[in-house]
Protein backbone atom coordinates (compact mmCIF):
# COMPACT_ATOMS: atom_id res chain seq x y z
CA UNK A 1 0.00 0.00 0.00
CA UNK A 2 1.45 3.31 -1.06
CA UNK A 3 1.59 6.05 1.58
CA UNK A 4 0.22 9.56 1.16
CA UNK A 5 3.74 11.00 1.03
CA UNK A 6 4.78 8.44 -1.59
CA UNK A 7 1.81 9.33 -3.77
CA UNK A 8 2.43 13.05 -3.28
CA UNK A 9 6.06 12.71 -4.38
CA UNK A 10 5.00 10.74 -7.46
CA UNK A 11 2.30 13.29 -8.36
CA UNK A 12 4.74 16.18 -7.82
CA UNK A 13 7.10 14.51 -10.27
CA UNK A 14 4.33 14.02 -12.81
CA UNK A 15 3.23 17.65 -12.44
CA UNK A 16 6.82 18.76 -12.93
CA UNK A 17 7.41 16.55 -15.96
CA UNK A 18 4.12 17.28 -17.74
CA UNK A 19 3.31 20.83 -16.68
CA UNK A 20 6.71 22.21 -15.76
CA UNK A 21 5.55 22.87 -12.20
CA UNK A 22 8.14 23.50 -9.50
CA UNK A 23 7.53 21.78 -6.13
CA UNK A 24 6.08 25.01 -4.69
CA UNK A 25 3.56 25.19 -7.55
CA UNK A 26 2.47 21.62 -6.79
CA UNK A 27 2.05 22.17 -3.04
CA UNK A 28 0.08 25.41 -3.51
CA UNK A 29 -2.34 23.83 -6.01
CA UNK A 30 -5.63 22.27 -5.01
CA UNK A 31 -6.38 18.67 -6.02
CA UNK A 32 -8.95 20.03 -8.51
CA UNK A 33 -6.34 22.30 -10.12
CA UNK A 34 -3.87 19.43 -10.39
CA UNK A 35 -6.52 17.18 -11.95
CA UNK A 36 -7.52 19.89 -14.44
CA UNK A 37 -3.96 20.50 -15.59
CA UNK A 38 -2.99 16.83 -15.82
CA UNK A 39 -6.21 15.94 -17.65
CA UNK A 40 -5.62 18.77 -20.12
CA UNK A 41 -2.08 17.53 -20.78
CA UNK A 42 -2.48 13.76 -20.62
CA UNK A 43 -6.17 13.16 -21.30
CA UNK A 44 -8.85 11.71 -19.02
CA UNK A 45 -8.26 8.57 -16.99
CA UNK A 46 -9.77 5.51 -18.61
CA UNK A 47 -12.74 3.96 -16.86
CA UNK A 48 -11.90 0.71 -15.12
CA UNK A 49 -13.96 -2.24 -16.32
CA UNK A 50 -15.96 -4.12 -13.69
CA UNK A 51 -14.60 -7.52 -12.63
CA UNK A 52 -15.85 -10.55 -14.56
CA UNK A 53 -18.82 -12.49 -13.22
CA UNK A 54 -18.24 -15.73 -11.31
CA UNK A 55 -19.69 -17.75 -14.21
CA UNK A 56 -17.23 -16.14 -16.63
CA UNK A 57 -14.30 -16.99 -14.35
CA UNK A 58 -15.51 -20.58 -13.99
CA UNK A 59 -15.82 -20.94 -17.77
CA UNK A 60 -12.31 -19.58 -18.28
CA UNK A 61 -10.90 -21.95 -15.66
CA UNK A 62 -12.46 -24.84 -17.55
CA UNK A 63 -11.22 -23.61 -20.89
CA UNK A 64 -7.70 -22.80 -19.67
CA UNK A 65 -6.83 -25.14 -16.76
CA UNK A 66 -3.58 -24.44 -14.94
CA UNK A 67 -2.65 -28.09 -14.91
C-alpha positions as a printed Julia matrix, in Angstrom:
67×3 Matrix{Float64}:
   0.0     0.0     0.0
   1.45    3.31   -1.06
   1.59    6.05    1.58
   0.22    9.56    1.16
   3.74   11.0     1.03
   4.78    8.44   -1.59
   1.81    9.33   -3.77
   2.43   13.05   -3.28
   6.06   12.71   -4.38
   5.0    10.74   -7.46
   2.3    13.29   -8.36
   4.74   16.18   -7.82
   7.1    14.51  -10.27
   4.33   14.02  -12.81
   3.23   17.65  -12.44
   6.82   18.76  -12.93
   7.41   16.55  -15.96
   4.12   17.28  -17.74
   3.31   20.83  -16.68
   6.71   22.21  -15.76
   5.55   22.87  -12.2
   8.14   23.5    -9.5
   7.53   21.78   -6.13
   6.08   25.01   -4.69
   3.56   25.19   -7.55
   2.47   21.62   -6.79
   2.05   22.17   -3.04
   0.08   25.41   -3.51
  -2.34   23.83   -6.01
  -5.63   22.27   -5.01
  -6.38   18.67   -6.02
  -8.95   20.03   -8.51
  -6.34   22.3   -10.12
  -3.87   19.43  -10.39
  -6.52   17.18  -11.95
  -7.52   19.89  -14.44
  -3.96   20.5   -15.59
  -2.99   16.83  -15.82
  -6.21   15.94  -17.65
  -5.62   18.77  -20.12
  -2.08   17.53  -20.78
  -2.48   13.76  -20.62
  -6.17   13.16  -21.3
  -8.85   11.71  -19.02
  -8.26    8.57  -16.99
  -9.77    5.51  -18.61
 -12.74    3.96  -16.86
 -11.9     0.71  -15.12
 -13.96   -2.24  -16.32
 -15.96   -4.12  -13.69
 -14.6    -7.52  -12.63
 -15.85  -10.55  -14.56
 -18.82  -12.49  -13.22
 -18.24  -15.73  -11.31
 -19.69  -17.75  -14.21
 -17.23  -16.14  -16.63
 -14.3   -16.99  -14.35
 -15.51  -20.58  -13.99
 -15.82  -20.94  -17.77
 -12.31  -19.58  -18.28
 -10.9   -21.95  -15.66
 -12.46  -24.84  -17.55
 -11.22  -23.61  -20.89
  -7.7   -22.8   -19.67
  -6.83  -25.14  -16.76
  -3.58  -24.44  -14.94
  -2.65  -28.09  -14.91
